[in-house]
Amino acid sequence: MHDYLDALETRNPLSREQALMNRLPQLIAHAQQAPGWSRILQGVHAPEIRNRAALASLPVTRKSELKTLQSVLRPFGGLSTAAPHELARIFMSPGPIFDPEGRGADWWRFARPLHAVGLRKGQLIQNCFSYHFTPAAFMVESAAARLGCTVIPAGTGQTEMQVQAMAELKPDAYIGTPSFLKIIIEKAQDSGADISSLQKAVVGAEALPPSLRLWLQQHGVPHVLQLYASADVGNIAYETMTEGEVHPGMVLDEELILEIVRPGTGDVLPEGEVGEVVLTSFNPDYPLIRFATGDLSAILPGISPCGRTNQRIRGWLGRADQTTKVKGMFVHPSQIAEVQKRHPDILKARLVVSGEMGNDSMSLHCETLTPSEHLQQAIVASLRDITKLRGEVAFVSPASLPNDGKVIADMRSYQ
């Protein structure tokens, strides 16, 4: 029998969807109390935003815009509904970008991924995320408090001390980046230290290739799950397992609405298409409405074998910001989307930039059912009008372009 954190994880999907949509108007109205959201959502009538179509009509706010927003209105760009003195902590990421932490229990919603790996009350966690300026370590701390786990606040670096703590305190789990766990295990092997108590790991903040997961399992940590989180949203999605078997995809957190949009736009893509992750978060202190993370992923159809019924994503599939400089001028994914909007006969488009550095050429590959010379010339003209650059247009068969979320593919040689 499966063990879940709470009943929310196994709700009927239709019931979950309806519950989230019922909460949307209140979330919008609450966000509009903050000056930043009041400006972004100006003219929006909150009671009308009660379904996905209405949500999709709202503007997208991109993570890449936070620095600019925050430079105008400190510290959070007017997107927080809680005053700075009401918060528990304020973090600073490179940029700088400031992120709040409220005073609620498990404020970052990190208990779900820790519970999914099997952590329970009374177990000991070695927390190897950084405690310096950024929130990852505190995400773990709040989750451990909710679960009743004890924490070794190890932070990053000092590998010998990490090994010593593990050998003497016998933690049940490691939380941190997968690459640092590998370094710790190798150091323990070199020194002959016994860290065999470590049977579980939740890893994040960087990619976990299958080869590295296998290496960690073969070197004494059989239960390794990865999560996907950010300093603004907290826990976004997490892997699950049953009897040691890791299931495909990552299960979405219960306090989020997920959209996958065409990079550079707010246009929602069909299920299975790779695009940019856009999230709406029901955080009372830091509500986020159609917040574009800049990450690529895709919805994985169906329900996880673990029994959790929320949507799954394929995990982190790259970055959505594919802005590329061609002949000294920036070309943005949004510009390619604008070309496509001008010509409804284009089903999908991908700009391929080729040549050697200093000798750039670009070609817009277009999926269409109705190729013609007239359409080709019209698209060439639109491409030049929008990007201010000359480019060719090549027609390809429908569904022939890769489903990898790329709107701009830089194929140039930099040798």
MOWOHU-V599566 format. One record per residue. RES is the residue in one small letter. PHI is phi in whole degrees, -180 to 180 (none if undefined). NEAR is the number of other C-alpha atoms within 12 Angstrom. Layout:
# MOWOHU-V599566
res & phi & near
RES & PHI & NEAR
RES & PHI & NEAR
This chain:
# MOWOHU-V599566
res & phi & near
m & none & 7
h & -75 & 19
d & -121 & 22
y & -113 & 27
l & -64 & 26
d & -159 & 16
a & -71 & 17
l & -61 & 23
e & -69 & 31
t & -117 & 26
r & -62 & 21
n & -59 & 18
p & -54 & 21
l & -69 & 14
s & -66 & 16
r & -63 & 26
e & -60 & 25
q & -66 & 17
a & -63 & 23
l & -66 & 29
m & -66 & 29
n & -65 & 21
r & -85 & 28
l & -58 & 35
p & -57 & 26
q & -65 & 24
l & -63 & 38
i & -62 & 41
a & -62 & 28
h & -65 & 30
a & -62 & 36
q & -65 & 30
q & -74 & 27
a & -86 & 29
p & -60 & 25
g & -66 & 30
w & -70 & 35
s & -60 & 24
r & -73 & 19
i & -64 & 27
l & -102 & 30
q & -60 & 19
g & 86 & 15
v & -81 & 22
h & -94 & 22
a & -52 & 27
p & -61 & 19
e & -84 & 23
i & -92 & 26
r & -136 & 26
n & -155 & 22
r & -66 & 24
a & -64 & 15
a & -67 & 21
l & -61 & 35
a & -68 & 27
s & -83 & 21
l & -82 & 31
p & -68 & 26
v & -88 & 35
t & -109 & 33
r & -94 & 31
k & -56 & 35
s & -65 & 23
e & -89 & 22
l & -61 & 32
k & -59 & 25
t & -66 & 22
l & -60 & 27
q & -74 & 25
s & -72 & 17
v & -86 & 16
l & -138 & 20
r & -82 & 24
p & -95 & 28
f & -120 & 38
g & 68 & 32
g & 74 & 35
l & -98 & 42
s & -97 & 39
t & -90 & 34
a & -106 & 29
a & -71 & 24
p & -52 & 24
h & -72 & 15
e & -88 & 16
l & -88 & 21
a & -85 & 21
r & -150 & 24
i & -127 & 29
f & -107 & 30
m & -132 & 24
s & -99 & 21
p & -53 & 14
g & 147 & 16
p & -82 & 21
i & -125 & 28
f & -100 & 34
d & -129 & 40
p & -92 & 43
e & -131 & 40
g & -81 & 33
r & -99 & 22
g & -70 & 22
a & -67 & 21
d & 46 & 27
w & -58 & 36
w & -91 & 44
r & 61 & 43
f & -91 & 44
a & -67 & 40
r & -62 & 47
p & -65 & 46
l & -69 & 51
h & -67 & 36
a & -65 & 41
v & -83 & 40
g & 109 & 36
l & -76 & 40
r & -137 & 28
k & -53 & 20
g & 93 & 18
q & -88 & 28
l & -112 & 34
i & -115 & 43
q & -96 & 45
n & -92 & 41
c & -108 & 42
f & -82 & 36
s & -72 & 27
y & -97 & 24
h & -101 & 20
f & 73 & 22
t & -102 & 28
p & -90 & 36
a & -54 & 42
a & -63 & 37
f & -77 & 40
m & -61 & 44
v & -67 & 50
e & -57 & 37
s & -67 & 33
a & -69 & 36
a & -62 & 38
a & -63 & 28
r & -66 & 28
l & -81 & 31
g & 86 & 22
c & -91 & 28
t & -96 & 27
v & -118 & 37
i & -95 & 32
p & -79 & 30
a & -79 & 31
g & 66 & 32
t & -105 & 28
g & 76 & 23
q & 52 & 16
t & -56 & 24
e & -63 & 23
m & -68 & 24
q & -60 & 33
v & -65 & 37
q & -61 & 25
a & -62 & 32
m & -66 & 36
a & -66 & 26
e & -95 & 18
l & -96 & 25
k & 58 & 26
p & -66 & 35
d & -83 & 37
a & -146 & 43
y & -110 & 53
i & -127 & 49
g & 165 & 42
t & -81 & 34
p & -67 & 36
s & -66 & 29
f & -71 & 32
l & -63 & 42
k & -62 & 30
i & -62 & 25
i & -64 & 39
i & -62 & 34
e & -63 & 24
k & -65 & 24
a & -64 & 27
q & -65 & 19
d & -65 & 14
s & -93 & 17
g & 78 & 16
a & -75 & 23
d & -94 & 25
i & -118 & 33
s & -69 & 26
s & -65 & 26
l & -75 & 37
q & -116 & 32
k & -133 & 40
a & -150 & 44
v & -116 & 48
v & -123 & 42
g & -169 & 40
a & 75 & 28
e & -160 & 23
a & -68 & 22
l & -117 & 31
p & -63 & 20
p & -54 & 15
s & -66 & 14
l & -74 & 25
r & -60 & 29
l & -63 & 20
w & -61 & 23
l & -63 & 33
q & -66 & 27
q & -73 & 16
h & -114 & 25
g & 107 & 28
v & -119 & 33
p & -71 & 29
h & -109 & 36
v & -124 & 46
l & -121 & 51
q & -110 & 44
l & -126 & 45
y & -125 & 42
a & -144 & 35
s & -145 & 31
a & -70 & 31
d & -95 & 42
v & -98 & 42
g & 85 & 47
n & -63 & 40
i & -107 & 42
a & -158 & 44
y & -153 & 43
e & -76 & 46
t & -131 & 41
m & -149 & 34
t & -135 & 24
e & 51 & 17
g & 86 & 20
e & -93 & 19
v & -81 & 27
h & -90 & 29
p & -64 & 26
g & 76 & 34
m & -126 & 41
v & -83 & 44
l & -69 & 44
d & -65 & 39
e & -76 & 40
e & -104 & 37
l & -129 & 37
i & -110 & 40
l & -105 & 42
e & -130 & 43
i & -112 & 42
v & -118 & 40
r & -64 & 44
p & -52 & 44
g & 86 & 39
t & -135 & 37
g & -114 & 32
d & -78 & 30
v & -73 & 33
l & -94 & 27
p & -65 & 17
e & -56 & 23
g & 99 & 24
e & -76 & 31
v & -80 & 35
g & -161 & 45
e & -82 & 45
v & -77 & 52
v & -120 & 43
l & -125 & 42
t & -116 & 42
s & -113 & 35
f & -89 & 37
n & -86 & 38
p & -67 & 33
d & -90 & 33
y & -141 & 42
p & -66 & 40
l & -123 & 45
i & -114 & 46
r & 51 & 43
f & -89 & 41
a & -87 & 42
t & -77 & 41
g & 87 & 35
d & -99 & 39
l & -99 & 36
s & -161 & 40
a & -151 & 36
i & -74 & 36
l & -96 & 25
p & -63 & 20
g & 90 & 22
i & -105 & 26
s & -62 & 29
p & -60 & 23
c & -73 & 30
g & 101 & 27
r & -72 & 38
t & -104 & 29
n & -74 & 40
q & -57 & 42
r & -118 & 40
i & -116 & 40
r & -77 & 35
g & 100 & 38
w & -76 & 38
l & -118 & 28
g & 123 & 24
r & -102 & 28
a & -84 & 37
d & -77 & 31
q & -106 & 32
t & -51 & 26
t & -132 & 30
k & -92 & 25
v & -124 & 32
k & 51 & 22
g & 83 & 15
m & -122 & 16
f & -78 & 21
v & -115 & 34
h & -107 & 30
p & -54 & 37
s & -63 & 31
q & -70 & 33
i & -66 & 44
a & -64 & 35
e & -67 & 30
v & -58 & 35
q & -64 & 34
k & -66 & 21
r & -70 & 21
h & -129 & 28
p & -60 & 20
d & -70 & 24
i & -82 & 34
l & -82 & 27
k & -159 & 37
a & -135 & 44
r & -149 & 41
l & -88 & 41
v & -107 & 31
v & -101 & 35
s & -135 & 26
g & 97 & 19
e & -103 & 17
m & -55 & 18
g & 92 & 17
n & -136 & 16
d & -80 & 25
s & -141 & 27
m & -138 & 34
s & -137 & 33
l & -92 & 41
h & -89 & 38
c & -122 & 40
e & -79 & 28
t & -156 & 26
l & -93 & 18
t & -130 & 19
p & -69 & 24
s & -160 & 18
e & -65 & 13
h & -62 & 14
l & -64 & 24
q & -61 & 29
q & -66 & 21
a & -66 & 24
i & -69 & 37
v & -57 & 32
a & -65 & 23
s & -65 & 28
l & -61 & 37
r & -69 & 24
d & -64 & 18
i & -84 & 26
t & -96 & 32
k & 65 & 19
l & -132 & 26
r & -80 & 25
g & -155 & 32
e & -89 & 26
v & -127 & 35
a & -123 & 28
f & -89 & 32
v & -132 & 25
s & -70 & 19
p & -56 & 20
a & 68 & 18
s & -95 & 18
l & -75 & 28
p & -61 & 22
n & -92 & 24
d & -125 & 27
g & 81 & 37
k & -80 & 38
v & -99 & 44
i & -126 & 40
a & -114 & 32
d & -90 & 26
m & -107 & 19
r & -70 & 21
s & -94 & 14
y & -115 & 12
q & -70 & 7
